[in-house]
Amino acid sequence: MKTILLILLIIVAIVMIALGISANILPPTLTGVGFILIALMLYQKK
């Protein structure tokens, strides 16, 4: 279950970063980076 959540969080982060870059707006890009950092912290907690 935790692995599925991590994978979904990474997918959402990648989509947010891609949308932020393509629309040239900063907030979605920063949110995507934040999601990746959260996923890394959850992964290390195993």
Backbone bond lengths (Angstrom), bond angles and torsions (degrees), N, CA, C in turn:
res aa  C-N    CA-C-N  psi(-1)  N-CA   C-N-CA  omega(-1)  CA-C   N-CA-C  phi
1 M - - - 1.453 - - 1.535 110.94 -
2 K 1.354 115.97 -43.40 1.453 120.04 -179.80 1.525 111.28 -65.69
3 T 1.325 115.94 -35.89 1.465 120.03 179.48 1.523 110.77 -65.75
4 I 1.320 116.89 -40.45 1.464 121.14 178.98 1.527 109.93 -63.35
5 L 1.329 116.60 -42.28 1.464 120.19 178.11 1.521 111.65 -62.87
6 L 1.325 116.97 -41.03 1.463 120.16 178.39 1.529 111.30 -63.41
7 I 1.326 116.11 -42.54 1.466 120.11 179.79 1.523 110.53 -64.00
8 L 1.331 117.19 -43.82 1.465 120.63 178.85 1.529 111.18 -64.29
9 L 1.309 117.08 -39.04 1.460 120.84 179.28 1.524 110.74 -64.53
10 I 1.317 117.19 -40.39 1.475 121.05 177.92 1.530 109.96 -66.30
11 I 1.332 117.63 -41.44 1.470 120.95 179.63 1.522 110.20 -62.50
12 V 1.332 116.74 -46.09 1.461 120.36 178.72 1.524 110.46 -62.14
13 A 1.332 116.89 -39.39 1.460 120.76 179.23 1.528 110.85 -62.64
14 I 1.313 116.87 -43.81 1.464 120.48 -179.93 1.525 110.74 -63.96
15 V 1.331 116.42 -42.08 1.472 120.19 178.46 1.526 110.57 -63.87
16 M 1.329 116.99 -42.49 1.467 120.56 179.55 1.532 110.63 -62.78
17 I 1.320 117.06 -43.17 1.463 120.49 179.11 1.525 110.44 -64.58
18 A 1.319 117.03 -43.21 1.463 120.83 -179.79 1.534 110.96 -63.42
19 L 1.336 117.00 -42.72 1.464 119.93 178.78 1.529 111.16 -66.08
20 G 1.316 116.41 -40.58 1.457 119.77 179.03 1.509 112.98 -64.31
21 I 1.315 116.47 -39.93 1.466 120.09 179.52 1.527 110.94 -71.22
22 S 1.346 116.68 -42.37 1.462 118.91 -177.47 1.526 112.01 -68.38
23 A 1.344 117.47 -33.30 1.459 120.71 179.55 1.529 111.77 -91.05
24 N 1.329 116.25 -3.71 1.461 122.59 179.48 1.534 111.94 58.51
25 I 1.347 115.96 43.82 1.459 120.86 175.39 1.527 108.71 -124.89
26 L 1.315 116.02 143.74 1.458 121.68 -170.70 1.537 115.24 -82.33
27 P 1.350 120.85 -41.00 1.475 119.39 -173.17 1.534 115.77 -56.54
28 P 1.334 120.43 -44.77 1.473 117.53 178.64 1.530 112.45 -64.67
29 T 1.315 116.65 -33.74 1.461 120.37 178.87 1.523 110.40 -65.04
30 L 1.328 116.87 -44.58 1.463 120.34 178.60 1.531 111.31 -65.57
31 T 1.322 116.57 -37.02 1.469 120.17 177.41 1.525 110.21 -64.03
32 G 1.327 116.95 -41.40 1.460 120.57 177.69 1.511 112.24 -61.97
33 V 1.319 116.50 -41.50 1.461 120.41 177.61 1.534 109.84 -64.78
34 G 1.329 116.39 -40.06 1.461 120.39 176.82 1.515 111.98 -62.11
35 F 1.325 117.03 -40.43 1.470 120.89 177.89 1.521 110.62 -62.81
36 I 1.322 117.25 -39.40 1.461 120.14 178.69 1.523 110.42 -64.89
37 L 1.336 116.57 -41.35 1.466 119.76 177.94 1.529 111.30 -63.84
38 I 1.318 117.48 -40.96 1.469 121.23 177.02 1.525 110.43 -62.49
39 A 1.333 116.83 -43.07 1.463 120.56 179.40 1.527 110.74 -62.92
40 L 1.332 117.32 -40.43 1.465 120.24 178.33 1.528 111.19 -64.15
41 M 1.330 116.97 -40.32 1.458 119.61 179.34 1.535 111.04 -67.54
42 L 1.332 117.05 -38.76 1.464 119.37 177.18 1.527 111.61 -67.18
43 Y 1.331 116.34 -35.68 1.458 120.44 179.74 1.531 111.39 -67.47
44 Q 1.324 116.84 -37.97 1.455 120.72 -179.93 1.515 111.95 -72.92
45 K 1.323 117.25 -19.23 1.469 121.16 -177.95 1.530 112.72 -73.97
46 K 1.326 118.31 -11.86 1.473 122.53 -177.70 1.502 113.08 -53.77
